[in-house]
Amino acid sequence: MFGRPTVLLLAGTAEAREIAEALARKKRWRVLASLSGATEAPAELPCDMRRGGFGGVDGMIEALQWDNVKAVIDATHPFADQISANTAAACAELGLPRIVVRRPEWTPEDGDDWRPQPSLKAASEALPLFARAFLAVGRQSLNPFAHRKDVWFLARVIDPQPGKFPLPRGDWTLGKPPFPLMHEVTLMQDYRISHLVAKNSGGEAGRAKLLAARELGLPVLMVQRPAPPRGEMAETAEQALAWLGTLAIS
């Protein structure tokens, strides 16, 4: 169907962009990047692109066969556990090589007040009465906090949201990382934030909010990552590209 072998790149991270740009220069592979559709206007990548889900494992198997995919690079967000699990199952069914790219986690440093949480639900329960919490967890992760009618929430999103704020008390703040440190400090001061809730995504783009919490002496409820599916792992785009270069596929 295509002159070059196809690699499916599950995108949405800085590492995925690095991989797409590097493969576009090399031109050995046809790259098909898949985005979940969580962001309304994502930045274009220098390759073929598709948006939206696959329809579970069966849908992904069909898509992999239709596009004659020879290898899969899962460079999704560290908390996109469902698509990673579906990808692992589909690749195992078809015998396709697959690698998962997961940047290193953040770790606390001197002056940090981190309180590790096993889940978003646990983080919700850990907030004290009448807290003012900054939710830096994404709009699709707000539901576990909906029962906390005593807490005032500031939730950050990339795209403007229609309708009323989905939690009992609070408001949106708009913006796309990275943010300057003083932006984050000022934001937390202006809204009188008492607690930061964050996912341990790692990377530089989201680090400023953690530095701001340290500077202001705020507790951070840090939600731990889900474990990735078993298989080949990489921490960087360079490692994933090196793995791809070892594959004897034409």
Backbone hydrogen bonds, N-H to C=O, Kabsch-Sander energy under -0.5 kcal/mol:
donor,donor_aa,acceptor,acceptor_aa,energy
6,T,68,N,-0.9
7,V,30,R,-2.5
8,L,71,A,-2.4
9,L,7,V,-0.6
9,L,32,L,-2.7
10,L,8,L,-0.7
10,L,73,I,-2.6
11,A,9,L,-0.9
11,A,34,S,-2.5
17,R,13,T,-1.6
18,E,14,A,-2.1
19,I,15,E,-2.3
20,A,16,A,-2.6
21,E,17,R,-2.6
22,A,18,E,-2.3
23,L,19,I,-2.5
24,A,20,A,-1.9
25,R,21,E,-1.3
26,K,22,A,-1.7
27,K,23,L,-2.4
30,R,5,P,-2.8
31,V,29,W,-0.6
32,L,7,V,-2.4
33,A,31,V,-0.6
33,A,48,D,-2.9
34,S,9,L,-2.7
35,L,50,R,-2.4
47,C,45,L,-2.1
48,D,31,V,-1.3
50,R,33,A,-2.2
52,G,35,L,-2.1
59,G,55,G,-1.0
60,M,56,G,-2.0
61,I,57,V,-2.6
62,E,58,D,-2.1
63,A,59,G,-2.1
64,L,60,M,-2.9
65,Q,61,I,-2.0
66,W,62,E,-2.6
67,D,63,A,-2.2
68,N,65,Q,-1.1
69,V,64,L,-2.4
70,K,6,T,-3.3
71,A,6,T,-1.0
72,V,97,P,-2.1
73,I,8,L,-2.9
74,D,72,V,-0.6
74,D,99,I,-3.1
75,A,10,L,-1.8
75,A,73,I,-1.1
80,A,77,H,-2.5
81,D,79,F,-1.8
84,S,80,A,-1.6
85,A,81,D,-2.3
86,N,82,Q,-2.6
87,T,83,I,-2.3
88,A,84,S,-2.3
89,A,85,A,-2.1
90,A,86,N,-2.6
91,C,87,T,-2.8
92,A,88,A,-2.0
93,E,89,A,-2.0
94,L,90,A,-1.8
95,G,91,C,-1.3
96,L,91,C,-2.2
99,I,72,V,-1.9
100,V,232,E,-2.2
101,V,74,D,-3.0
102,R,100,V,-0.6
102,R,234,A,-3.0
112,D,109,E,-2.4
115,R,220,V,-3.1
117,Q,222,M,-3.0
123,A,119,S,-1.9
124,S,120,L,-2.4
125,E,121,K,-2.1
126,A,122,A,-1.7
127,L,123,A,-0.9
127,L,124,S,-0.7
131,A,128,P,-1.5
133,A,131,A,-0.5
133,A,152,W,-2.2
134,F,195,H,-2.8
135,L,133,A,-0.7
135,L,154,L,-3.2
136,A,134,F,-0.9
136,A,197,V,-2.7
141,S,138,G,-1.7
142,L,139,R,-0.8
145,F,142,L,-2.3
146,A,143,N,-2.0
148,R,145,F,-1.6
149,K,147,H,-1.8
151,V,148,R,-0.8
152,W,131,A,-2.3
153,F,151,V,-0.5
153,F,169,R,-1.9
154,L,133,A,-2.7
155,A,153,F,-0.5
155,A,171,D,-2.3
156,R,135,L,-1.8
157,V,173,T,-2.1
171,D,153,F,-2.1
173,T,155,A,-2.0
175,G,157,V,-1.8
179,F,205,A,-0.6
184,E,180,P,-1.6
185,V,181,L,-2.4
186,T,182,M,-2.6
187,L,183,H,-2.3
188,M,184,E,-2.3
189,Q,185,V,-2.2
190,D,186,T,-3.2
191,Y,187,L,-1.8
192,R,189,Q,-1.3
193,I,188,M,-2.6
194,S,132,R,-3.4
195,H,132,R,-1.6
196,L,219,P,-2.4
197,V,134,F,-2.9
198,A,196,L,-0.5
198,A,221,L,-2.0
199,K,136,A,-0.8
200,N,223,V,-2.5
201,S,199,K,-2.3
203,G,104,P,-0.5
207,R,204,E,-1.3
209,K,206,G,-0.6
210,L,207,R,-1.0
211,L,207,R,-1.8
212,A,208,A,-2.5
213,A,209,K,-2.0
214,R,210,L,-2.1
215,E,211,L,-2.5
216,L,212,A,-2.2
217,G,213,A,-0.7
217,G,214,R,-0.9
218,L,213,A,-2.8
220,V,113,D,-2.8
221,L,196,L,-3.2
221,L,219,P,-0.5
222,M,115,R,-0.7
222,M,220,V,-1.0
223,V,198,A,-3.1
223,V,221,L,-0.7
224,Q,117,Q,-2.9
232,E,98,R,-0.6
234,A,100,V,-2.4
240,A,236,T,-1.7
241,L,237,A,-2.5
242,A,238,E,-2.2
243,W,239,Q,-2.1
244,L,240,A,-2.3
245,G,241,L,-2.0
246,T,242,A,-0.7
246,T,243,W,-1.2
247,L,244,L,-1.3
249,I,247,L,-1.5
